């Protein structure tokens, strides 16, 4: 199986052992821009795990290319560190590449010592809110030389390939864009002129590295920007790159400013591979398909269908660095899948924190977290089968402890089971399935439908207990809250109760309230299969189809007392949820406080005045409270006790799982 994905591919004089590519992504591991032990250890683990090609970076090429904490390739003093990094990757059989980065108008002045960003035209960025300086001809020549000099350093450092970043709205994209590039000289106007800067960079890079070195470009497959380049124009750009000596084309999605999601779990697996397929039709060099390819079978299918020659699995390899090796050994059930939650990777990038992973707490901490055998194995109880408890049990067992996992319900997964219910959030079930598969392959004894009381734990002689009992829904003190038509979001998401009637009011606009609103609002919308049937048979016009996809049988109103909804959702995902809520026609009332619940309405206070909202069902989603009674009772018993996850403090899954992992390392 997976014969295509695991087959080698030769590009010039470089042979890739398989078609799995770890594409470049910002990691925030290098505060001074220099290669250090942390980033070397991170990539070494992925190379050892069997990846075919690892691309590090992006690396800034000059002082105005971007933040100075990104990997540095600005001068020859950078070569020594990169030689160590490239050599470490290659030592384990992976090919090593380095990506060159220039953000153009996406560069923040604060991240460049106060310098103004450069761009083809002085059009402010929605990301930085700053106006860049229009590049002069000398700026253009100097920047092209900087690309060439950085490419030379890449080769001298011992990498197998250099890749130029020309996607996601960065500098080369900006020159190619008909909406951002407003120049009237030879670098603006016609398609040919707008391509010119990118082609001159390609020529300069090729000259700098010589005819035999592998040169790649990472391009946008589609700007997804109003008036921007589509897949058609980018395919022409790729064809022109091939004429200018580029050996491999890496195709990703749109700009950072686009409102088309490309990274969160709501994007279908492999959903943007079509962009690579259209590019592949125009070129004869190898093409890499990117975005949300987290499963080896999806990756193999993309290759078998001829949509691409290689598949990008960057976040998949953050979640499981041993994914390729497990695929070779056909241990598919042991693969830990990236679920696109973005909690540990892209959210951390935006918050300028080091990257990690919800399901793999070791990611980025390879030197800090080491699984060592316990000097004195203990009999350990883990109470609570949510994500924190499951990770604690697995880690303790891996260290040699005799572990029993208690879960009072009939299923594992805790609140992940609820998180997976709203539309576009189904990958949370993948996380549960992966953790369950790991438990099946471990020595952990599993006791479902068993409440672990203090007496039981003491009678059975447990020497250490990890309490991961989770949380319970918070119930606010609102008059009328105990009426029959008032339910909790947890009851709705668990399928215990159904929202009755047409008008549904949700009190609480955080993550749970917003996602519950999406779940309820989607009731009665058509399925993807029905959409495909109606569209291909011209049964309805496009606007009717859009309405059928986004308007269900419920009218949903969210009441949020703060000025923003989804405040507890990560920055890289929050905007997509808010956008989906708008698509579904959900009415969000901000700065609104629920005063009382009546038989057929909710009365709210907005700016000192009362308003009535019709309500056949009222759903409470105002947060949760720790469920830690067991911990309090065990503290006085003399047992070694650890409190983790939501039982300690309700928070995101990435933090809860890390806490369970760390507790197991301490036992």
C-alpha positions as CSV (number, residue, x, y, z in Angstrom):
1,X,0.0,0.0,0.0
2,X,1.0,3.7,-0.4
3,X,3.3,2.7,-3.2
4,X,3.1,6.2,-4.7
5,X,3.6,8.2,-1.5
6,X,6.5,6.0,-0.4
7,X,8.3,5.8,-3.8
8,X,11.5,7.8,-4.4
9,X,11.7,10.8,-6.7
10,X,14.8,12.2,-8.3
11,X,15.1,15.9,-8.9
12,X,18.4,16.8,-10.7
13,X,21.1,15.0,-8.6
14,X,18.9,14.8,-5.5
15,X,17.0,11.6,-4.7
16,X,14.1,12.0,-2.3
17,X,13.4,8.7,-0.5
18,X,9.6,9.4,-0.6
19,X,7.1,12.0,-1.6
20,X,6.5,13.4,1.9
21,X,7.6,17.0,2.2
22,X,7.9,19.0,5.4
23,X,7.4,22.5,4.1
24,X,8.9,25.6,5.8
25,X,6.9,27.2,8.5
26,X,7.7,29.8,11.2
27,X,8.5,28.2,14.5
28,X,9.6,31.0,16.8
29,X,12.6,28.9,18.0
30,X,15.3,31.4,17.1
31,X,14.9,34.7,19.0
32,X,18.2,36.1,17.4
33,X,17.6,34.5,14.0
34,X,20.5,32.1,14.4
35,X,20.4,28.3,14.2
36,X,20.4,26.8,17.7
37,X,20.1,23.4,19.4
38,X,16.4,23.7,19.7
39,X,15.7,24.0,16.0
40,X,18.3,21.4,15.2
41,X,16.7,18.9,17.6
42,X,13.2,19.6,16.2
43,X,14.2,19.0,12.6
44,X,16.4,16.0,13.5
45,X,13.4,14.2,14.9
46,X,11.5,14.7,11.7
47,X,14.4,13.6,9.6
48,X,14.9,10.5,11.7
49,X,11.2,9.8,11.4
50,X,11.5,9.3,7.6
51,X,10.4,12.5,5.9
52,X,11.6,12.7,2.2
53,X,12.3,16.4,2.0
54,X,12.6,19.0,4.9
55,X,12.5,22.7,4.0
56,X,13.6,25.0,6.8
57,X,12.7,28.7,7.0
58,X,11.6,31.1,5.8
59,X,15.0,32.8,6.1
60,X,15.2,36.6,5.8
61,X,17.5,37.7,3.0
62,X,18.1,41.3,4.1
63,X,17.3,43.8,6.9
64,X,13.8,44.7,5.4
65,X,12.7,41.2,4.5
66,X,10.9,40.5,7.8
67,X,11.2,40.0,11.6
68,X,14.7,39.5,12.8
69,X,13.7,36.6,14.9
70,X,13.1,34.5,11.8
71,X,15.9,32.2,10.6
72,X,18.7,34.5,9.3
73,X,20.5,34.2,5.9
74,X,21.5,37.8,5.6
75,X,25.3,37.4,5.6
76,X,28.0,34.8,5.5
77,X,28.1,34.5,9.3
78,X,24.9,32.5,9.0
79,X,26.4,29.7,7.0
80,X,28.1,27.9,9.9
81,X,24.8,27.4,11.8
82,X,22.9,26.4,8.7
83,X,25.7,23.9,7.9
84,X,24.9,22.2,11.2
85,X,21.2,22.2,10.5
86,X,21.5,20.9,7.0
87,X,24.0,18.2,8.0
88,X,21.8,17.0,10.8
89,X,18.8,16.6,8.5
90,X,20.8,14.8,5.8
91,X,22.5,12.5,8.3
92,X,19.2,10.8,8.8
93,X,18.5,10.3,5.1
94,X,16.2,13.3,4.4
95,X,17.0,15.8,1.7
96,X,17.4,19.3,3.2
97,X,16.3,22.6,1.7
98,X,16.2,26.2,2.8
99,X,13.5,28.8,2.0
100,X,14.3,32.4,1.2
101,X,11.8,35.0,2.6
102,X,10.9,38.6,1.9
103,X,7.5,39.7,3.3
104,X,7.4,43.1,1.4
105,X,4.4,45.1,2.8
106,X,3.7,42.3,5.3
107,X,6.8,43.3,7.3
108,X,6.1,45.1,10.5
109,X,8.3,48.1,11.3
110,X,8.5,47.1,14.9
111,X,10.0,43.8,13.9
112,X,12.7,45.5,11.8
113,X,14.0,48.1,14.2
114,X,11.6,50.7,13.0
115,X,12.4,50.5,9.3
116,X,9.6,51.1,6.9
117,X,8.5,48.0,4.8
118,X,9.1,47.9,1.1
119,X,6.6,47.0,-1.6
120,X,6.0,47.5,-5.3
121,X,3.4,50.2,-4.5
122,X,2.5,52.1,-1.3
123,X,-0.6,50.1,-0.6
124,X,-1.2,49.5,3.2
125,X,-1.5,45.9,4.4
126,X,-4.6,44.8,6.3
127,X,-2.3,42.8,8.5
128,X,0.2,45.5,9.6
129,X,-2.0,48.6,9.0
130,X,1.2,50.3,7.9
131,X,2.0,52.0,4.5
132,X,5.1,50.6,2.8
133,X,7.5,52.6,0.8
134,X,7.4,52.1,-3.0
135,X,10.5,50.3,-4.2
136,X,12.8,52.3,-6.4
137,X,14.7,50.6,-9.3
138,X,17.8,50.5,-7.0
139,X,15.7,48.8,-4.3
140,X,14.6,46.2,-6.8
141,X,18.1,45.5,-7.9
142,X,19.4,45.4,-4.4
143,X,16.7,43.0,-3.3
144,X,17.3,40.7,-6.2
145,X,21.0,40.6,-5.3
146,X,20.0,39.8,-1.7
147,X,18.0,36.8,-3.0
148,X,21.0,35.7,-5.0
149,X,23.5,36.1,-2.2
150,X,21.3,34.2,0.2
151,X,20.9,31.4,-2.3
152,X,24.7,31.1,-2.6
153,X,24.8,30.8,1.2
154,X,22.2,28.0,1.1
155,X,24.4,26.0,-1.3
156,X,27.6,26.7,0.7
157,X,25.8,25.6,3.9
158,X,25.3,22.1,2.4
159,X,21.6,22.1,1.6
160,X,20.3,20.1,-1.3
161,X,17.9,22.8,-2.6
162,X,17.0,26.4,-2.2
163,X,13.3,27.5,-2.3
164,X,12.1,31.0,-3.0
165,X,8.9,32.1,-1.2
166,X,6.5,33.6,-3.7
167,X,3.1,33.0,-2.1
168,X,0.6,34.0,0.7
169,X,0.9,37.7,-0.3
170,X,4.6,38.2,0.3
171,X,6.9,40.4,-1.9
172,X,6.9,38.4,-5.2
173,X,3.1,37.9,-4.8
174,X,2.8,41.7,-4.4
175,X,4.7,42.4,-7.7
176,X,2.5,39.8,-9.5
177,X,-0.8,41.2,-8.1
178,X,-2.9,43.4,-10.4
179,X,-4.5,45.0,-7.3
180,X,-1.4,45.7,-5.1
181,X,1.1,46.4,-7.9
182,X,0.1,49.8,-9.4
183,X,3.4,50.6,-11.0
184,X,3.6,52.1,-14.5
185,X,7.2,51.0,-15.3
186,X,8.4,47.7,-16.7
187,X,7.5,46.0,-13.3
188,X,3.8,46.8,-13.4
189,X,0.7,46.8,-15.7
190,X,0.6,43.7,-18.0
191,X,0.8,40.1,-16.8
192,X,4.3,39.9,-18.3
193,X,5.5,43.0,-16.5
194,X,4.0,41.9,-13.2
195,X,5.9,38.5,-13.6
196,X,9.1,40.3,-14.3
197,X,10.4,40.7,-10.7
198,X,9.8,37.0,-9.8
199,X,11.5,35.9,-13.0
200,X,14.5,38.1,-12.4
201,X,14.8,36.6,-8.9
202,X,14.7,33.1,-10.4
203,X,17.4,34.1,-12.9
204,X,19.6,35.6,-10.2
205,X,19.2,32.6,-7.9
206,X,20.0,30.2,-10.7
207,X,23.1,32.1,-11.6
208,X,24.2,32.2,-7.9
209,X,23.8,28.4,-7.3
210,X,24.9,27.1,-10.7
211,X,23.2,24.9,-13.2
212,X,23.1,21.6,-11.1
213,X,21.7,22.8,-7.8
214,X,17.9,22.3,-7.2
215,X,15.9,25.6,-7.2
216,X,12.3,25.6,-6.1
217,X,9.5,28.2,-5.8
218,X,6.6,28.1,-3.4
219,X,3.8,29.9,-5.2
220,X,0.2,30.7,-4.4
221,X,-2.3,28.6,-6.3
222,X,-4.9,31.3,-6.1
223,X,-4.8,34.7,-4.4
224,X,-8.4,34.3,-3.2
225,X,-8.4,38.1,-3.2
226,X,-11.0,40.2,-5.0
227,X,-9.5,41.3,-8.3
228,X,-6.4,39.2,-7.6
229,X,-4.7,36.4,-9.5
230,X,-6.6,33.1,-9.9
231,X,-5.3,29.6,-10.4
232,X,-5.2,30.3,-14.1
233,X,-2.7,33.2,-13.8
234,X,-0.6,31.3,-11.2
235,X,-0.3,28.3,-13.5
236,X,1.1,30.6,-16.2
237,X,3.5,32.1,-13.6
238,X,4.7,28.5,-12.8
239,X,5.1,27.7,-16.5
240,X,7.3,30.8,-16.9
241,X,9.3,29.9,-13.8
242,X,10.1,26.5,-15.5
243,X,11.5,28.4,-18.5
244,X,13.7,30.4,-16.1
245,X,15.3,27.3,-14.6
246,X,13.1,26.4,-11.7
247,X,13.2,22.7,-10.9
248,X,10.2,22.2,-8.5
249,X,7.0,24.1,-7.8
250,X,5.4,24.1,-4.4
251,X,1.7,25.2,-4.6
252,X,-0.1,26.5,-1.6
253,X,-3.3,28.6,-1.1
254,X,-4.1,32.3,-1.0
255,X,-2.9,35.4,0.7
256,X,-2.9,36.0,4.5
257,X,-5.4,38.7,3.9
258,X,-8.0,36.5,2.2
259,X,-11.2,35.5,3.8
260,X,-11.0,32.0,2.4
261,X,-9.8,29.7,5.2
262,X,-6.8,27.5,4.3
263,X,-5.5,26.1,7.6
264,X,-8.2,25.3,10.2
265,X,-9.9,22.0,10.4
266,X,-13.0,23.3,8.6
267,X,-10.9,23.0,5.4
268,X,-11.5,19.6,3.9
269,X,-8.6,17.2,3.9
270,X,-6.6,17.9,0.8
271,X,-9.2,20.4,-0.2
272,X,-6.7,22.7,-2.0
273,X,-4.9,20.1,-3.9
274,X,-6.9,21.1,-7.0
275,X,-4.6,24.2,-7.2
276,X,-1.5,22.0,-7.6
277,X,-3.4,19.9,-10.2
278,X,-4.0,22.9,-12.4
279,X,-0.4,24.1,-12.1
280,X,0.8,20.6,-13.0
281,X,-1.0,20.7,-16.3
282,X,1.2,23.6,-17.3
283,X,4.6,22.4,-16.2
284,X,6.8,19.3,-16.6
285,X,8.8,19.8,-13.3
286,X,7.6,18.1,-10.1
287,X,4.8,19.8,-8.3
288,X,4.0,19.8,-4.5
289,X,0.4,19.9,-3.3
290,X,-0.1,21.6,0.1
291,X,-2.7,22.5,2.8
292,X,-4.6,20.2,5.1
293,X,-3.0,16.9,4.0
294,X,-2.8,15.2,7.3
295,X,-3.5,11.6,6.3
296,X,-1.1,9.2,4.4
297,X,-4.0,7.7,2.4
298,X,-5.3,11.2,1.3
299,X,-1.7,12.1,0.3
300,X,-1.3,8.8,-1.7
301,X,-4.6,9.3,-3.5
302,X,-3.5,12.9,-4.6
303,X,-0.4,11.4,-6.1
304,X,-2.1,8.4,-7.7
305,X,-4.6,10.6,-9.3
306,X,-1.8,12.6,-10.9
307,X,-2.7,15.9,-9.1
308,X,0.8,16.4,-7.9
309,X,4.2,14.7,-7.6
310,X,4.8,15.3,-3.8
311,X,2.6,16.2,-0.8
312,X,3.3,18.8,1.8
313,X,2.7,17.4,5.3
314,X,4.3,20.0,7.6
315,X,1.8,20.1,10.5
316,X,1.3,16.4,10.1
317,X,5.0,15.9,10.9
318,X,4.8,18.3,13.9
319,X,2.0,16.1,15.3
320,X,3.8,12.9,14.5
321,X,7.5,13.1,13.4
322,X,7.4,9.3,12.9
323,X,4.5,9.4,10.4
324,X,6.6,8.2,7.4
325,X,8.3,5.4,9.4
326,X,4.9,4.2,10.6
327,X,3.7,4.3,7.0
328,X,6.6,2.2,5.8
329,X,5.9,-0.3,8.5
330,X,2.2,-0.3,7.8
331,X,1.4,0.8,11.4
332,X,-1.3,3.1,10.2
333,X,-3.4,2.9,13.3
334,X,-0.5,4.3,15.4
335,X,-0.2,7.5,13.3
336,X,-1.1,10.7,15.3
337,X,-2.9,13.0,12.9
338,X,-2.7,16.7,12.8
339,X,-6.4,17.8,13.3
340,X,-5.9,21.4,12.1
341,X,-6.8,22.9,15.5
342,X,-4.0,25.5,15.2
343,X,-3.8,25.8,19.0
344,X,-0.1,24.9,19.3
345,X,1.2,25.9,15.9
346,X,-0.3,28.9,14.1
347,X,-1.8,30.5,17.2
348,X,1.6,30.3,18.9
349,X,3.2,31.9,15.7
350,X,0.8,34.8,15.9
351,X,1.3,35.3,19.6
352,X,5.2,35.1,19.1
353,X,5.4,31.9,21.1
354,X,7.4,28.8,20.2
355,X,5.4,26.3,18.2
356,X,4.2,23.1,19.7
357,X,1.3,20.7,19.1
358,X,-1.9,19.9,21.0
359,X,-1.4,16.1,20.4
360,X,2.4,16.1,20.7
361,X,3.7,18.1,23.6
362,X,7.3,17.2,22.7
363,X,7.1,19.2,19.5
364,X,9.5,22.0,19.9
365,X,10.6,20.7,23.3
366,X,12.7,17.7,22.1
367,X,15.6,18.7,24.4
368,X,13.4,19.5,27.3
369,X,11.0,16.6,27.3
370,X,12.5,13.1,27.3
371,X,10.7,9.9,28.1
372,X,12.9,8.1,30.6
373,X,12.0,4.8,32.4
374,X,10.9,5.4,36.0
375,X,13.6,4.4,38.5
376,X,10.9,2.9,40.7
377,X,7.7,1.9,38.7
378,X,4.5,2.6,40.6
379,X,0.9,1.6,40.5
380,X,-0.7,4.6,39.0
381,X,-4.4,5.6,38.6
382,X,-5.5,8.2,36.1
383,X,-9.1,9.3,36.9
384,X,-10.8,10.8,33.9
385,X,-10.7,9.7,30.2
386,X,-10.6,13.1,28.6
387,X,-7.6,14.2,26.5
388,X,-5.5,15.2,29.6
389,X,-6.2,11.9,31.3
390,X,-5.6,9.8,28.2
391,X,-2.2,11.6,27.6
392,X,-1.2,11.2,31.2
393,X,-2.0,7.5,31.2
394,X,-0.1,6.9,28.0
395,X,3.0,8.7,29.1
396,X,3.1,7.1,32.5
397,X,2.8,3.7,31.0
398,X,5.5,4.5,28.5
399,X,7.8,5.3,31.5
400,X,7.1,1.8,32.9
401,X,4.4,2.5,35.5
402,X,1.5,0.1,35.9
403,X,-1.4,2.4,34.9
404,X,-5.1,2.1,35.2
405,X,-7.4,4.7,33.5
406,X,-10.8,5.2,35.1
407,X,-13.7,6.8,33.2
408,X,-17.1,7.0,34.8
409,X,-18.9,7.3,31.4
410,X,-19.0,4.7,28.6
411,X,-16.8,6.6,26.2
412,X,-13.4,8.2,26.2
413,X,-12.6,11.7,24.9
414,X,-14.3,14.0,27.4
415,X,-15.2,17.4,26.0
416,X,-13.5,16.6,22.7
417,X,-16.7,14.6,22.0
418,X,-18.7,17.8,22.3
419,X,-16.1,20.0,20.4
420,X,-16.4,17.6,17.4
421,X,-20.2,18.1,16.9
422,X,-20.4,21.6,15.3
423,X,-19.9,21.7,11.5
424,X,-16.3,21.8,10.4
425,X,-15.0,20.6,13.8
426,X,-15.2,16.9,13.1
427,X,-11.4,16.4,13.3
428,X,-11.7,16.4,17.1
429,X,-13.1,12.9,16.7
430,X,-9.8,12.1,14.9
431,X,-7.9,13.2,18.0
432,X,-10.0,10.9,20.2
433,X,-9.6,8.0,17.8
434,X,-5.8,8.4,17.7
435,X,-5.6,8.6,21.5
436,X,-7.8,5.5,21.8
437,X,-5.6,3.6,19.3
438,X,-2.5,4.5,21.4
439,X,-4.2,3.2,24.5
440,X,-5.1,-0.1,22.6
441,X,-1.4,-0.5,21.9
442,X,-0.2,0.3,25.4
443,X,-0.2,-1.5,28.7
444,X,-2.8,0.8,30.2
445,X,-5.7,-1.0,31.9
446,X,-8.9,0.7,30.9
447,X,-12.0,0.7,33.2
448,X,-15.0,2.4,31.6
449,X,-18.2,3.1,33.5
450,X,-16.3,3.0,36.7
451,X,-16.2,5.9,39.3
452,X,-12.9,6.0,41.0
453,X,-13.7,6.9,44.6
454,X,-11.0,7.6,47.3
455,X,-12.0,4.3,49.0
456,X,-11.5,2.3,45.7
457,X,-8.2,3.9,45.0
458,X,-6.8,3.3,48.5
459,X,-8.2,-0.2,48.7
460,X,-6.5,-1.2,45.4
461,X,-3.2,0.1,46.5
462,X,-2.5,2.9,44.0
463,X,0.7,4.8,44.8
464,X,0.0,7.8,42.6
465,X,-3.1,9.3,41.2
466,X,-3.6,11.8,38.3
467,X,-6.9,13.5,38.7
468,X,-8.2,14.6,35.3
469,X,-11.9,14.7,36.1
470,X,-12.6,17.7,33.8
471,X,-15.3,20.3,34.4
472,X,-19.0,20.8,34.5
473,X,-21.2,23.5,32.8
474,X,-21.5,26.7,34.8
475,X,-25.1,27.8,35.5
476,X,-25.6,31.5,35.9
477,X,-28.0,33.1,38.3
478,X,-30.7,34.2,35.9
479,X,-34.4,34.3,36.8
480,X,-36.2,31.6,34.9
481,X,-33.2,29.5,34.2
482,X,-34.7,26.3,35.5
483,X,-37.7,26.2,33.1
484,X,-38.2,23.1,30.9
485,X,-37.2,24.8,27.7
486,X,-33.8,25.9,29.1
487,X,-30.9,23.5,28.5
488,X,-27.1,23.5,28.5
489,X,-24.9,23.6,25.4
490,X,-23.3,20.3,26.6
491,X,-26.8,18.6,26.6
492,X,-27.4,19.8,23.0
493,X,-24.0,18.8,21.7
494,X,-24.1,15.4,23.5
495,X,-27.5,14.7,21.9
496,X,-29.3,14.5,25.2
497,X,-31.7,17.3,24.3
498,X,-32.8,18.7,21.0
499,X,-33.5,22.4,20.4
500,X,-37.3,22.7,20.2
501,X,-39.2,25.2,18.1
502,X,-37.7,27.7,15.6
503,X,-36.3,30.5,17.7
504,X,-33.2,29.5,19.7
505,X,-31.4,31.9,22.0
506,X,-27.9,31.0,23.2
507,X,-26.6,32.8,26.3
508,X,-22.9,33.0,26.1
509,X,-20.8,33.8,23.0
510,X,-17.5,32.1,23.8
511,X,-16.1,29.1,22.0
512,X,-18.8,26.7,23.2
513,X,-21.7,29.1,22.7
514,X,-20.5,30.1,19.2
515,X,-19.9,26.6,18.0
516,X,-23.2,25.4,19.5
517,X,-24.9,28.2,17.6
518,X,-23.3,26.9,14.4
519,X,-24.5,23.4,15.1
520,X,-28.1,24.5,15.7
521,X,-28.1,27.0,12.8
522,X,-26.9,24.3,10.4
523,X,-29.9,22.0,11.2
524,X,-31.9,21.7,8.0
525,X,-29.1,22.8,5.6
526,X,-28.3,20.6,2.7
527,X,-25.4,18.1,2.7
528,X,-22.4,18.3,0.4
529,X,-23.7,15.3,-1.5
530,X,-27.1,17.1,-2.1
531,X,-25.3,20.3,-3.1
532,X,-23.2,18.3,-5.7
533,X,-26.4,16.7,-7.0
534,X,-28.3,19.9,-7.4
535,X,-25.4,21.8,-8.8
536,X,-24.3,19.3,-11.4
537,X,-27.9,18.8,-12.6
538,X,-28.6,22.6,-12.8
539,X,-31.5,22.0,-10.4
540,X,-31.2,25.4,-8.7
541,X,-29.4,28.6,-9.4
542,X,-26.2,29.5,-7.5
543,X,-27.9,32.0,-5.1
544,X,-30.5,29.4,-4.1
545,X,-27.8,26.8,-3.6
546,X,-25.9,29.2,-1.3
547,X,-29.1,29.8,0.7
548,X,-29.8,26.1,1.0
549,X,-26.2,25.6,2.3
550,X,-26.4,28.4,4.9
551,X,-30.0,28.7,6.0
552,X,-31.5,25.9,8.1
553,X,-34.8,25.6,10.0
554,X,-33.7,27.5,13.1
555,X,-33.4,31.2,13.9
556,X,-30.4,31.5,16.2
557,X,-29.5,34.4,18.4
558,X,-26.3,34.6,20.5
559,X,-26.3,36.8,23.6
560,X,-22.8,37.8,24.7
561,X,-22.2,40.3,27.5
562,X,-18.7,41.3,26.3
563,X,-17.9,43.4,23.3
564,X,-16.5,40.5,21.3
565,X,-17.6,36.9,20.6
566,X,-15.3,33.9,20.6
567,X,-12.7,35.7,22.8
568,X,-11.4,32.4,24.0
569,X,-10.7,31.0,20.5
570,X,-7.2,31.2,19.0
571,X,-6.4,34.1,16.6
572,X,-5.9,31.9,13.6
573,X,-9.3,30.2,14.0
574,X,-11.5,32.8,15.6
575,X,-12.1,34.8,12.4
576,X,-13.2,31.7,10.5
577,X,-15.8,30.9,13.2
578,X,-17.1,34.4,13.1
579,X,-17.3,34.3,9.4
580,X,-19.1,30.9,9.4
581,X,-21.6,32.4,12.0
582,X,-22.3,35.2,9.6
583,X,-22.8,32.8,6.7
584,X,-25.3,30.8,8.7
585,X,-27.3,34.0,9.5
586,X,-26.7,33.8,13.3
587,X,-27.6,37.0,15.1
588,X,-24.9,38.0,17.6
589,X,-25.9,40.5,20.3
590,X,-22.8,42.0,21.9
591,X,-22.7,44.0,25.1
592,X,-26.0,42.3,26.0
593,X,-26.7,40.9,29.4
594,X,-29.5,38.3,30.0
595,X,-31.8,39.7,32.7
596,X,-34.5,37.0,32.8
597,X,-35.8,34.0,30.9
598,X,-39.6,33.8,30.3
599,X,-41.7,31.2,28.7
600,X,-41.3,32.3,25.1
601,X,-38.6,34.9,25.2
602,X,-35.3,36.1,26.8
603,X,-35.1,39.6,28.1
604,X,-31.7,41.2,27.7
605,X,-30.2,44.6,28.7
606,X,-28.3,46.5,26.1
607,X,-26.9,49.9,26.9
608,X,-29.3,50.4,29.8
609,X,-32.5,49.4,27.9
610,X,-34.3,46.1,27.9
611,X,-35.0,44.1,24.7
612,X,-37.0,40.9,24.1
613,X,-35.7,38.1,22.0
614,X,-38.2,35.4,21.0
615,X,-37.1,32.0,22.3
616,X,-38.6,28.5,22.0
617,X,-35.4,27.0,23.4
618,X,-32.7,28.7,25.5
619,X,-29.2,27.2,25.6
620,X,-26.8,28.1,28.4
621,X,-23.1,28.4,27.4
622,X,-21.4,30.6,29.9
623,X,-18.4,28.5,30.6
624,X,-17.5,25.7,33.0
625,X,-16.3,25.0,36.5
626,X,-13.5,22.6,37.6
627,X,-14.7,19.2,38.8
628,X,-12.0,18.6,41.4
629,X,-13.7,17.2,44.5
630,X,-11.8,13.9,44.2
631,X,-8.5,15.8,44.3
632,X,-9.4,17.7,47.4
633,X,-10.4,14.4,49.1
634,X,-7.2,12.6,48.1
635,X,-4.8,15.3,49.2
636,X,-5.1,14.3,52.8
637,X,-4.6,10.6,52.1
638,X,-0.8,10.6,51.7
639,X,-1.0,9.5,48.1
640,X,1.0,11.3,45.4
641,X,-1.7,13.3,43.6
642,X,-1.5,15.4,40.5
643,X,-4.4,17.7,39.3
644,X,-4.5,18.3,35.5
645,X,-6.6,19.6,32.7
646,X,-10.0,21.3,33.2
647,X,-10.2,19.8,36.7
648,X,-7.4,22.3,37.5
649,X,-8.7,25.2,35.4
650,X,-10.9,25.1,32.3
651,X,-8.7,26.0,29.3
652,X,-7.7,24.9,25.8
653,X,-7.0,21.3,24.9
654,X,-3.4,22.1,24.0
655,X,-2.7,23.2,27.6
656,X,-4.7,20.4,29.2
657,X,-2.8,17.7,27.3
658,X,0.5,19.2,28.0
659,X,-0.4,19.3,31.7
660,X,-1.3,15.6,31.6
661,X,2.0,14.8,29.9
662,X,4.1,16.8,32.4
663,X,2.3,15.2,35.3
664,X,3.2,11.7,34.0
665,X,6.9,12.8,33.6
666,X,7.0,13.7,37.3
667,X,5.6,10.4,38.7
